[in-house]
Amino acid sequence: PKNFSDSTKEAINKLRDQLRYYAIVDIRSQKFLITKNDIVIAHRLRDVNVGDELRLNRVLELGSKDYTIKGQPLVSEAFYNIKATVLEQPKGPFIQIFKKKPRNRHRRRITHKQTYTVLRISEIDI
């Protein structure tokens, strides 16, 4: 990063010297704390296929055991490179929803299966 302050560059270098990193990532409005080789089960991501590699660019926080960089609200994309691979897109168990209006003889039973996307975090570079 060229146009960042010296204190920011120093903080990035301190974080880079650590052995393991974590990141708090926003995937479809859900927050996940991830490290390398984690498996993440998120709500279904459209327009992706099994085996695709995604670049996660909505990072709220980067950190390690000793240092943390928080975004306002997001961390700049120049600081990190996070990649994930789509493993599968399964459906969850049947969910039954029962709706009833009292005193009206109105009853309705709805069943559906929620779809998910399973991601493997393949790379976290700072």
C-alpha positions as MATLAB code, in Angstrom:
seq = 'PKNFSDSTKEAINKLRDQLRYYAIVDIRSQKFLITKNDIVIAHRLRDVNVGDELRLNRVLELGSKDYTIKGQPLVSEAFYNIKATVLEQPKGPFIQIFKKKPRNRHRRRITHKQTYTVLRISEIDI';
ca = [
       0.000    0.000    0.000;
       1.460    3.302   -1.089;
      -0.834    6.019    0.201;
      -1.320    4.743    3.781;
       0.214    6.327    6.869;
       3.392    5.009    8.472;
       1.500    3.799   11.550;
      -0.855    1.758    9.361;
       2.051    0.213    7.477;
       3.752   -0.589   10.776;
       0.590   -2.272   12.106;
       0.301   -4.374    8.938;
       3.928   -5.477    9.221;
       3.450   -6.463   12.883;
       0.405   -8.497   11.929;
       2.234  -10.082    8.988;
       5.004  -11.343   11.329;
       2.515  -13.490   13.286;
       2.195  -17.218   12.634;
      -1.577  -17.551   12.262;
      -4.245  -15.077   11.168;
      -7.973  -14.842   11.510;
     -10.517  -12.678    9.744;
     -14.120  -11.734   10.424;
     -15.847  -11.882    7.049;
     -19.335  -10.823    5.966;
     -20.922  -13.409    3.641;
     -24.531  -12.589    2.652;
     -25.032  -10.421    5.751;
     -23.760  -13.138    8.104;
     -20.494  -12.720    9.981;
     -18.020  -15.601   10.171;
     -14.728  -15.845   12.051;
     -12.430  -17.752    9.708;
      -8.868  -19.064    9.607;
      -7.044  -21.009    6.911;
      -8.578  -24.408    5.992;
     -11.859  -23.673    7.795;
     -15.154  -24.958    6.406;
     -17.954  -22.369    6.328;
     -21.632  -23.196    5.808;
     -23.365  -20.059    4.518;
     -26.753  -19.387    2.999;
     -26.836  -20.206   -0.693;
     -24.645  -18.116   -2.957;
     -26.130  -17.779   -6.405;
     -24.090  -17.929   -9.625;
     -21.390  -20.204   -8.174;
     -20.690  -23.827   -9.022;
     -18.885  -26.596   -7.158;
     -15.122  -26.093   -7.521;
     -15.279  -22.331   -8.120;
     -12.772  -20.160   -6.281;
     -14.162  -17.016   -4.657;
     -12.366  -13.942   -3.382;
     -13.889  -12.717   -0.127;
     -13.728   -8.931   -0.049;
     -16.031   -7.881    2.803;
     -13.677   -8.142    5.780;
     -14.631   -6.434    9.040;
     -11.537   -7.350   11.048;
      -8.100   -8.930   10.543;
      -6.110  -10.219   13.439;
      -3.819  -12.660   15.175;
      -3.046  -13.600   18.753;
      -1.414  -10.236   19.541;
      -2.609   -7.671   16.959;
      -5.909   -6.668   15.387;
      -6.903   -4.362   12.530;
     -10.540   -3.257   12.540;
     -12.296   -1.699    9.574;
     -14.538    1.327    9.588;
     -16.745   -0.502    8.583;
     -14.570   -2.630    6.245;
     -10.822   -3.183    6.054;
      -9.196   -1.875    2.865;
      -8.795   -4.565    0.193;
      -5.137   -3.612   -0.297;
      -4.261   -5.261    3.032;
      -5.405   -8.844    2.446;
      -6.142  -11.628   -0.006;
      -8.716  -14.209    1.114;
      -9.786  -17.028   -1.201;
     -12.409  -19.717   -0.688;
     -13.360  -22.769   -2.745;
     -16.948  -24.000   -3.135;
     -17.130  -27.608   -1.918;
     -20.851  -28.337   -2.313;
     -24.318  -26.818   -2.332;
     -26.524  -29.143   -0.253;
     -30.062  -28.775    1.007;
     -30.814  -28.830    4.714;
     -33.468  -30.890    6.490;
     -37.179  -30.369    5.956;
     -38.506  -27.364    7.856;
     -42.208  -27.393    8.678;
     -44.069  -24.135    9.175;
     -47.587  -24.295   10.582;
     -49.779  -21.202   10.322;
     -53.098  -20.918   12.086;
     -55.612  -18.122   12.546;
     -57.700  -18.620   15.653;
     -61.492  -18.792   15.349;
     -61.354  -18.830   11.534;
     -60.740  -22.498   10.671;
     -57.650  -21.363    8.820;
     -54.715  -23.777    8.996;
     -51.788  -24.034    6.642;
     -48.750  -26.297    6.666;
     -45.715  -25.296    4.610;
     -42.584  -27.422    4.194;
     -39.361  -26.507    2.461;
     -35.648  -27.278    2.424;
     -33.138  -24.447    2.879;
     -30.178  -24.477    0.471;
     -26.641  -23.819    1.664;
     -23.190  -23.279    0.191;
     -20.203  -24.999    1.820;
     -16.917  -23.089    1.444;
     -13.350  -24.115    2.309;
     -11.057  -21.182    3.128;
      -7.999  -21.951    1.028;
      -5.870  -18.847    1.533;
      -5.509  -15.910    3.928;
      -2.634  -13.565    3.062;
      -1.928  -10.206    4.662;
];
